[in-house]
Amino acid sequence: MVTDKDIEYVARLAKLKLSDEEKERLVSQMGDIVEFANNINKLNTDGVEPTNHILKVQNVFREDEVKESYSRDEILKNAPKKEAGCLVVPSVVQ
């Protein structure tokens, strides 16, 4: 059973200020939610596989494969400024 203290505790965690009417309404609503969850716990789920999604989910991304790429010199050939195989950019932090 949900009490006023439970509502006040949750409201304090959520940094909410509730009026007395809101607290009363929430006691009833949260009580209904807890009762619903308890009813679900009473269901016989023997032989039912646990799921986290209603549809079968599969990875649609390709496997990571190491492939030949451009050489560093090819990548940097159009760079306006380069040094020691790296691109040189203006400093943004002083």
Phi and psi in degrees as GROMACS dihedral restraints (atoms count N, CA, C in turn):
[ dihedral_restraints ]
;  ai    aj    ak    al  type     phi  dphi    fc
    3     4     5     6     1   -88.1    20    10
    4     5     6     7     1   134.3    20    10
    6     7     8     9     1  -114.8    20    10
    7     8     9    10     1   172.5    20    10
    9    10    11    12     1   -59.8    20    10
   10    11    12    13     1   -37.1    20    10
   12    13    14    15     1   -62.9    20    10
   13    14    15    16     1   -38.8    20    10
   15    16    17    18     1   -61.8    20    10
   16    17    18    19     1   -45.0    20    10
   18    19    20    21     1   -63.7    20    10
   19    20    21    22     1   -43.4    20    10
   21    22    23    24     1   -63.9    20    10
   22    23    24    25     1   -38.1    20    10
   24    25    26    27     1   -63.7    20    10
   25    26    27    28     1   -48.6    20    10
   27    28    29    30     1   -64.6    20    10
   28    29    30    31     1   -40.2    20    10
   30    31    32    33     1   -63.0    20    10
   31    32    33    34     1   -39.3    20    10
   33    34    35    36     1   -65.8    20    10
   34    35    36    37     1   -41.2    20    10
   36    37    38    39     1   -62.8    20    10
   37    38    39    40     1   -38.0    20    10
   39    40    41    42     1   -86.3    20    10
   40    41    42    43     1     0.5    20    10
   42    43    44    45     1    57.1    20    10
   43    44    45    46     1    46.8    20    10
   45    46    47    48     1  -109.0    20    10
   46    47    48    49     1   144.4    20    10
   48    49    50    51     1  -107.3    20    10
   49    50    51    52     1   121.1    20    10
   51    52    53    54     1  -115.2    20    10
   52    53    54    55     1   142.1    20    10
   54    55    56    57     1   -78.0    20    10
   55    56    57    58     1   168.9    20    10
   57    58    59    60     1   -62.4    20    10
   58    59    60    61     1   -38.2    20    10
   60    61    62    63     1   -64.3    20    10
   61    62    63    64     1   -42.1    20    10
   63    64    65    66     1   -64.0    20    10
   64    65    66    67     1   -40.1    20    10
   66    67    68    69     1   -62.4    20    10
   67    68    69    70     1   -44.2    20    10
   69    70    71    72     1   -61.4    20    10
   70    71    72    73     1   -44.8    20    10
   72    73    74    75     1   -63.1    20    10
   73    74    75    76     1   -41.6    20    10
   75    76    77    78     1   -69.4    20    10
   76    77    78    79     1   -32.8    20    10
   78    79    80    81     1   -59.1    20    10
   79    80    81    82     1   -45.2    20    10
   81    82    83    84     1   -66.6    20    10
   82    83    84    85     1   -47.1    20    10
   84    85    86    87     1   -65.6    20    10
   85    86    87    88     1   -44.5    20    10
   87    88    89    90     1   -68.5    20    10
   88    89    90    91     1   -32.9    20    10
   90    91    92    93     1   -61.8    20    10
   91    92    93    94     1   -41.3    20    10
   93    94    95    96     1   -63.5    20    10
   94    95    96    97     1   -39.6    20    10
   96    97    98    99     1   -65.2    20    10
   97    98    99   100     1   -44.9    20    10
   99   100   101   102     1   -64.3    20    10
  100   101   102   103     1   -40.4    20    10
  102   103   104   105     1   -63.7    20    10
  103   104   105   106     1   -41.1    20    10
  105   106   107   108     1   -61.4    20    10
  106   107   108   109     1   -44.9    20    10
  108   109   110   111     1   -62.8    20    10
  109   110   111   112     1   -39.2    20    10
  111   112   113   114     1   -65.6    20    10
  112   113   114   115     1   -36.7    20    10
  114   115   116   117     1   -64.9    20    10
  115   116   117   118     1   -39.4    20    10
  117   118   119   120     1   -63.7    20    10
  118   119   120   121     1   -38.6    20    10
  120   121   122   123     1   -63.9    20    10
  121   122   123   124     1   -22.2    20    10
  123   124   125   126     1   -78.6    20    10
  124   125   126   127     1   -14.8    20    10
  126   127   128   129     1   -66.9    20    10
  127   128   129   130     1   143.9    20    10
  129   130   131   132     1   -81.8    20    10
  130   131   132   133     1   114.2    20    10
  132   133   134   135     1  -113.7    20    10
  133   134   135   136     1    19.5    20    10
  135   136   137   138     1   -60.9    20    10
  136   137   138   139     1   131.2    20    10
  138   139   140   141     1    81.7    20    10
  139   140   141   142     1     1.9    20    10
  141   142   143   144     1   -98.2    20    10
  142   143   144   145     1   121.8    20    10
  144   145   146   147     1   -72.2    20    10
  145   146   147   148     1   137.5    20    10
  147   148   149   150     1   -66.2    20    10
  148   149   150   151     1   143.7    20    10
  150   151   152   153     1  -135.0    20    10
  151   152   153   154     1   157.3    20    10
  153   154   155   156     1  -120.7    20    10
  154   155   156   157     1     2.9    20    10
  156   157   158   159     1  -155.5    20    10
  157   158   159   160     1   143.6    20    10
  159   160   161   162     1   -75.2    20    10
  160   161   162   163     1   -22.0    20    10
  162   163   164   165     1  -109.0    20    10
  163   164   165   166     1   152.5    20    10
  165   166   167   168     1   -68.0    20    10
  166   167   168   169     1   125.1    20    10
  168   169   170   171     1  -107.3    20    10
  169   170   171   172     1   133.9    20    10
  171   172   173   174     1  -136.5    20    10
  172   173   174   175     1   153.9    20    10
  174   175   176   177     1   -73.4    20    10
  175   176   177   178     1   125.2    20    10
  177   178   179   180     1  -101.2    20    10
  178   179   180   181     1     2.7    20    10
  180   181   182   183     1   -85.7    20    10
  181   182   183   184     1   150.6    20    10
  183   184   185   186     1   -74.2    20    10
  184   185   186   187     1   161.2    20    10
  186   187   188   189     1   -69.7    20    10
  187   188   189   190     1   146.1    20    10
  189   190   191   192     1   -73.8    20    10
  190   191   192   193     1   126.3    20    10
  192   193   194   195     1  -131.0    20    10
  193   194   195   196     1   137.3    20    10
  195   196   197   198     1   -77.7    20    10
  196   197   198   199     1   124.0    20    10
  198   199   200   201     1  -129.4    20    10
  199   200   201   202     1   160.3    20    10
  201   202   203   204     1   -61.6    20    10
  202   203   204   205     1   138.6    20    10
  204   205   206   207     1  -130.9    20    10
  205   206   207   208     1  -173.6    20    10
  207   208   209   210     1   -71.1    20    10
  208   209   210   211     1   150.9    20    10
  210   211   212   213     1   -75.9    20    10
  211   212   213   214     1   158.5    20    10
  213   214   215   216     1   -60.4    20    10
  214   215   216   217     1   -40.6    20    10
  216   217   218   219     1   -63.2    20    10
  217   218   219   220     1   -38.5    20    10
  219   220   221   222     1   -64.8    20    10
  220   221   222   223     1   -41.1    20    10
  222   223   224   225     1   -67.1    20    10
  223   224   225   226     1   -39.6    20    10
  225   226   227   228     1   -89.4    20    10
  226   227   228   229     1     0.2    20    10
  228   229   230   231     1   -63.6    20    10
  229   230   231   232     1   -27.9    20    10
  231   232   233   234     1  -101.1    20    10
  232   233   234   235     1     5.5    20    10
  234   235   236   237     1   -69.4    20    10
  235   236   237   238     1   135.1    20    10
  237   238   239   240     1   -66.0    20    10
  238   239   240   241     1   -31.4    20    10
  240   241   242   243     1  -145.4    20    10
  241   242   243   244     1   131.6    20    10
  243   244   245   246     1  -142.6    20    10
  244   245   246   247     1   153.7    20    10
  246   247   248   249     1  -153.8    20    10
  247   248   249   250     1   129.9    20    10
  249   250   251   252     1    53.1    20    10
  250   251   252   253     1    40.0    20    10
  252   253   254   255     1    76.5    20    10
  253   254   255   256     1    15.0    20    10
  255   256   257   258     1  -127.3    20    10
  256   257   258   259     1   157.6    20    10
  258   259   260   261     1   -80.3    20    10
  259   260   261   262     1   133.3    20    10
  261   262   263   264     1  -101.1    20    10
  262   263   264   265     1   128.1    20    10
  264   265   266   267     1  -125.9    20    10
  265   266   267   268     1   159.6    20    10
  267   268   269   270     1   -65.1    20    10
  268   269   270   271     1   146.8    20    10
  270   271   272   273     1   -69.9    20    10
  271   272   273   274     1   135.4    20    10
  273   274   275   276     1  -110.6    20    10
  274   275   276   277     1    -9.2    20    10
  276   277   278   279     1  -118.9    20    10
  277   278   279   280     1   131.3    20    10
